[in-house]
């Protein structure tokens, strides 16, 4: 079950804003624990395949530890005797970085910007469009194209 953290946000023509609702302003309850990718999928804007591709990309992003992190490692201690050799944490991190770089390259230079902002940095689609100086409502189409290419990279059906 997904964690819920509801807050009241000001409602604008582009959707909920990042600003808290002011008294007398139209507002909407927003689950801030929900990612923008989950929000788009839950409302039918992304297919299951596109959503899965985004989740795989985010998993590789997090496994590769590309985002700012803490100074301490919280990895589990490896126990001997499993019989087969598993990747150590550094090897897993490098493999995930290679997959992430390959997926971003498969999306292409014009599409990877919106992909990274929405999927990895968890920016709302309107905020990502503004940051990239794109017209309103153009980001969803570009994001869907990027996610289709990433799904092809990960060989998702």
Secondary structure, 3 states (H helix, E strand, C coil): CCCCCEEEEEEECCEEEEEECCCCCCEEEEECCCCHHHHHHHCCCCCHHHHHHHHHHHHHHHHCCCCCCCCCCCCCCCCCCCCCCCCCHHHHHHHHHHHHHHHHHHHCCCCHHHHHHHHHCCCCHHHHHHHCCCCCCCHHHHHHHHHHHHHHHCCCC
